[in-house]
Amino acid sequence: MGVLQAIPASHRYLIRQLKLQVPLCVDLILTAAAQGIGRAAALVFAREGAKVIATDINESKLQELEEYPGIQIRTLDVTKKKQIDQFASEIERLDVLFNVAGFVHHGTILDCEEKDWDFSMNLNVSSTYLMIKAFLPKSPSGYRWSCLCSHKWRQPLPTSTEDL
């Protein structure tokens, strides 16, 4: 059984598609890497030779990734500009930024309170802007830079659940 067999088929499918788009042996930062798609991506890219910096606000879950070769961890709240800018000042180079952090309100728009709307916009949109603005200058000149946002990804699920 492969390392990712326990990950839901929808997550494995997303990671399989990403592996086709992202060159390996790159410097990569993932947000919301402590669980779900972020964790799956961190494990796959590290296994394939990428230098992964996995970030999340959930420090205890994030620490579980420390045991895997190729993964460094960093506690980061992507809604906090000061934290992002401090982190970016410590990074020399970046090839791929994978913005996994996101929130979807459950229910209809009529069920959504203004505070829920604000939180969703801050996490889904503003944090992506802050991360791109902070890390795009870290890209090597002339290099094709990738910024991936998982909460915008919509694909049909595969019919097979074979391991990556």
C-alpha positions as CSV (number, residue, x, y, z in Angstrom):
1,M,0.0,0.0,0.0
2,G,1.4,3.4,-1.0
3,V,2.0,6.3,1.4
4,L,-1.1,8.1,0.2
5,Q,-3.6,5.2,0.1
6,A,-5.4,6.5,3.1
7,I,-6.0,9.9,1.4
8,P,-9.5,10.3,-0.2
9,A,-9.7,9.6,-3.9
10,S,-10.6,13.2,-4.7
11,H,-7.4,14.4,-3.1
12,R,-5.2,11.8,-4.8
13,Y,-6.8,12.8,-8.1
14,L,-5.9,16.5,-7.5
15,I,-2.4,15.6,-6.6
16,R,-2.0,13.4,-9.7
17,Q,-3.1,16.3,-11.8
18,L,-0.7,18.7,-10.1
19,K,2.2,16.3,-10.6
20,L,1.6,16.6,-14.3
21,Q,1.8,20.4,-14.2
22,V,4.6,21.1,-11.7
23,P,8.2,20.3,-12.4
24,L,9.9,18.2,-9.7
25,C,13.0,19.2,-7.7
26,V,11.6,22.6,-7.0
27,D,11.3,24.8,-4.0
28,L,7.7,24.7,-3.0
29,I,5.5,26.3,-0.3
30,L,2.1,24.9,0.7
31,T,-0.4,26.6,2.9
32,A,-2.9,24.6,5.0
33,A,-0.6,21.6,4.8
34,A,-1.5,20.0,8.1
35,Q,-4.3,17.9,6.6
36,G,-6.4,17.1,3.5
37,I,-5.2,18.3,0.1
38,G,-2.3,20.3,1.6
39,R,-0.9,17.3,3.5
40,A,-1.3,15.0,0.4
41,A,0.5,17.5,-1.8
42,A,3.3,17.9,0.7
43,L,3.8,14.2,0.9
44,V,3.7,13.6,-2.8
45,F,6.0,16.5,-3.8
46,A,8.5,15.6,-1.1
47,R,8.5,12.0,-2.2
48,E,9.2,13.2,-5.8
49,G,12.2,15.3,-4.7
50,A,10.8,18.8,-4.2
51,K,12.0,20.8,-1.2
52,V,8.7,21.5,0.6
53,I,7.9,24.1,3.2
54,A,4.6,23.0,4.7
55,T,2.7,25.8,6.5
56,D,-0.5,25.8,8.6
57,I,-2.0,27.5,11.7
58,N,-2.5,24.1,13.3
59,E,0.9,23.5,14.8
60,S,0.2,20.1,16.4
61,K,-1.1,18.6,13.1
62,L,1.7,20.3,11.1
63,Q,4.4,18.7,13.3
64,E,3.3,15.2,12.1
65,L,4.9,16.1,8.8
66,E,8.4,16.6,10.3
67,E,9.1,12.9,10.1
68,Y,9.1,12.9,6.3
69,P,12.3,13.7,4.4
70,G,12.1,16.8,2.2
71,I,9.5,18.6,4.3
72,Q,10.2,21.5,6.6
73,I,7.3,22.9,8.6
74,R,6.4,26.5,9.5
75,T,3.4,27.7,11.6
76,L,1.8,30.5,9.6
77,D,-1.5,32.3,9.6
78,V,-2.0,33.3,6.0
79,T,-4.5,36.0,7.0
80,K,-1.7,37.9,8.8
81,K,0.4,40.1,6.5
82,K,3.1,40.7,9.1
83,Q,3.6,36.9,9.5
84,I,3.7,36.4,5.7
85,D,6.2,39.2,5.2
86,Q,8.5,37.9,8.0
87,F,8.3,34.4,6.4
88,A,9.0,35.8,3.0
89,S,12.1,37.7,4.3
90,E,13.6,34.3,5.3
91,I,13.1,32.7,1.9
92,E,15.7,33.1,-0.9
93,R,14.0,31.3,-3.8
94,L,10.6,29.9,-4.6
95,D,9.4,28.0,-7.7
96,V,5.8,27.0,-6.6
97,L,3.3,28.5,-4.2
98,F,0.4,26.2,-3.6
99,N,-2.3,28.2,-1.7
100,V,-4.5,25.4,-0.2
101,A,-5.9,27.5,2.6
102,G,-9.6,28.1,2.1
103,F,-13.0,28.2,3.7
104,V,-16.5,27.5,2.3
105,H,-19.6,28.5,4.3
106,H,-22.1,25.7,4.6
107,G,-25.7,26.6,3.6
108,T,-27.1,29.2,1.4
109,I,-26.2,32.9,1.1
110,L,-29.2,33.6,3.3
111,D,-27.6,31.5,6.0
112,C,-24.3,33.2,5.7
113,E,-23.7,35.9,8.4
114,E,-21.6,38.9,7.4
115,K,-18.7,37.8,9.7
116,D,-18.7,34.4,7.8
117,W,-18.6,36.2,4.5
118,D,-15.7,38.4,5.7
119,F,-13.8,35.5,7.0
120,S,-14.2,33.6,3.7
121,M,-13.1,36.5,1.6
122,N,-10.1,37.2,3.9
123,L,-9.0,33.6,3.8
124,N,-9.8,32.6,0.2
125,V,-9.0,35.9,-1.6
126,S,-7.0,38.3,0.5
127,S,-4.5,35.7,1.8
128,T,-3.8,34.5,-1.7
129,Y,-3.1,38.0,-2.8
130,L,-0.8,38.6,0.3
131,M,1.1,35.3,-0.4
132,I,1.6,36.0,-4.1
133,K,2.7,39.6,-3.5
134,A,5.2,38.4,-0.8
135,F,6.7,35.4,-2.7
136,L,6.6,36.3,-6.4
137,P,9.8,38.3,-6.1
138,K,11.5,35.1,-4.8
139,S,11.1,33.5,-8.3
140,P,14.3,33.2,-10.4
141,S,14.3,35.6,-13.3
142,G,12.9,34.1,-16.4
143,Y,11.5,31.0,-14.6
144,R,7.9,29.9,-15.1
145,W,6.4,30.4,-11.7
146,S,3.3,28.5,-10.5
147,C,0.7,29.6,-8.1
148,L,-1.9,26.9,-7.4
149,C,-5.1,27.5,-5.4
150,S,-6.9,24.3,-4.4
151,H,-10.2,25.9,-3.4
152,K,-10.7,27.0,-7.0
153,W,-10.1,23.5,-8.4
154,R,-13.1,21.7,-9.9
155,Q,-12.6,18.4,-11.6
156,P,-14.7,15.2,-11.9
157,L,-13.5,12.4,-9.6
158,P,-11.6,9.5,-11.2
159,T,-13.3,6.1,-11.6
160,S,-10.1,4.4,-10.3
161,T,-8.7,4.9,-6.8
162,E,-5.3,3.5,-7.7
163,D,-2.4,4.8,-5.6
164,L,-0.2,7.7,-6.9
